[in-house]
């Protein structure tokens, strides 16, 4: 543990850390992301993902969960220096710097995958990750047009689930879906002209659910990769659902089937 308190905003390391919340490119370049706040830092420590801990000077003795994690380097920062690193308006006094978790191996995703096609709201991305964790889904696949799951807003919405699920970013989502289909995945897409969602159907062991852009939906090229298109019923005047809500309905329908057909 480094007991010296960093007091300067011009400290070279502070300048680098400050960029992590501002830029996806910086997160990739530095190989790190910031997990802000007590809950996120605790999740990072407990899952073994915390590489470095940054603690605000006035919170030196607050965090009981740090007992027993002496293997993680700790830096103490003057309060104004710490605040300069934070995205949250009310900093909680601790940040875990964690390795940027991108992978390129589709095999890491497991048998129940959610695929994001240009989902641009980081809050939706984080909420989908949290729901995946709750519903027993095993991996997230996303394209370059999707909001970074390691951005501050997405991390907050994930409530720590980012540490428990593998994520894979691909520059060629169409090809990645072809690979999943070759591995006998059922690839589901929401479609207003699809089959009724709640009709009985045969299901495969491996499932991938595609969630599209909040405004434009799934791109035609990606929708072509679906092995099954389904229409969620719309009983009122709304024409569509929020992306995270639609994802949750589809994931929990899959979970319902698994629980009732063990």
ABEGO torsion letter per residue (X at the ends): XBABBBABAABAAAAAAAAAAABAAAAAAAGBBBBBEAAAAAAAAAAGABABBBBBAAAAAABAAABGAAABBBBBBBAAAAAAABABABBAGBBBBBBBABBABAAAAEABBBBBBGBABAAAAAAAAAAAAAAGBABBBBBAABBBAABAAAAAAAGGAAAABBBBBBABAAAAAAAAAAAGBBBBBBBAABBBAABBBBBBABBBBBBBBAAAEBBAAAAAABABBBBBBBABABABBBAAAAAAAAAAAAAAAAAABX
